[in-house]
Amino acid sequence: MKTFANILWVVLAGLWTALAWLFYAVILACTIVGLPFARQCLKLAHFTLWPFGRTTIKSPNASSLGLLGNILWFIPGLFLALGYVLGGIALCISVIGIPFGIQSFKFAGLALAPFGREIVSTKDVTAAVAQASVAPAPPPASTLPPPPAD
């Protein structure tokens, strides 16, 4: 099912949005200062092209410079986010397009703040959540205060 959804996504919106990310990557790669931004654009172009079955999480080893990167990225990301929102609205017009519209709205948030995020398989996230939910609970704290003396 994921493959079918990804193929439809590429036809409906994925190809164009991936090309937009690649365009930004080429422009930003022209300068040394823009290389970290170009790297993010390439990562997101790949993710935008084939999104179903993958998701983003906050990276546990993200640098504090990610906040600075997100601040500097906000203005160019605003144009991509606007494109995602408009595309999401257009996709949600039909019943078949609703899942793709929701995916587009998710990308709008990612377009505004791409730094400090990691792309992972949804299978890995589901397995990690399931493992965390079956982990034994810590023993209850039996350090209750003694009753007051009469």
N, C-alpha and C positions, 0 to 999 in steps of 0.2 A: 504494500500500500504506500509506503514511504517513497518508493521509486516512482510510482505513478504520480503521486502528488508533486514530487520534485520535477518530473518532466513537464507537468502542466504549469508549474511555477516558472520554469525556464521560458516557456512559450508566452505566458501571460505577463510576467513582470521581471523575472530573474535576469534575463539576458541584458535588458536595458539598464537595470540598476547595477549589475556587475560592470557593465561598460562605463557607467558613470564613476564608480569607484576606481576603475583602472585609469580613467582620464585624470582624476585627481592624483592618483599615484604617480603618473608620468610627470605631471606638472610639478609636484612636490619633490620628486627625485632629482630635479634640475639643480637643487641647491643642497649643500651639506646639511644645513639646518633643517631642511624638510625631509631628510631621510627617515627619521623615526615615524613621521606622519605618513610617508609613502608606504612604509612597512605595514602600518595599521590598515591603510587603504587596500593593500594587496590581500591581507588576511580577511578583511570584510568583503572584498570582491569574491573571494572563494566561498565564503559563508553565504553570501547573498545568492550565489548561483545555485547552490544545492543545500537549502536550509533545513528541510524536514528530516528529522532524526538527529538533529544537533541543536544545541542551545548554548547560551552564554552564561557564565557564572563569574562572580568576582574572583579575580586571580588571587590565590593566597600569597604569592610571592611578588605582588605588584609593588612597584617603587612609588615613593611619595611624589615623584615627578609626574606620575599619571594625572594627578589633579591639575598640575600646571599644563600638561598636554591637553586635558579636557577643556580648560579655560581658553587656551589659544585656539583650539579646534572649534569652539562653539559657533562662530560666525560662518565658516565654510560648511560646517555640519548642519546648520540651519537650513541651507538650501536643499541638501539631501533629505533631511527630515521632512521638509515641506513636500517634496516629491513623493516620499513614502506615504504621508498622510493623504495626499490627494489621490494617489494610486490605490490606497486602502479603501477610501470612500468609493471610488469607482468599482473596485472589485467586490465590495459588499452589496452592490446593487442587485446582483443575482444570488440565488441561494447557493449555487455551486461555488461562487467566488468568495463566500464568507470566510472559509479557513485561510484563503490566500490574503484576504483583507486583514485578518487578525495578524497574520505573519508580517504583513507590511507595516502594521502599527507597531509591532515589536521592533522592527528594524528602524523605525523613526526614532525611538528612544536610544537605540544603539548608535545611530548616526550623530546624535547630539553629544554623546560621551563614550567614545570607543576605547579609551585608554583604561587599563586596569581590569579588563574583561578577558576571559579565556573561553575559547570555543571548545565544547566537549560534546561527546555523544550522549543522547538522552538515556541510552541504556546504562551508561556509567553513572549518571546522576541517579537514576532509579535504583540501581544496585547499591549505591552509597547510602541512599535514604533508607532502603530496606535493611541494610546492615546496621545502620545507626538505630533503627527502631527496634531491632531484636537484641541489641546489646543489653547486658544485664544492668539493671538500675543500681545505682550506688546504695549501699546499706543506709537505712534511715539513721539520722543523727539521734543518738540517745543521750544527748547532753542537755536534757531538760533541767531547768533550775530546780533545786530542792524546794519542797513545800515550806512555806513560812513557819517558823517556830512559834508556838502559842505560849 
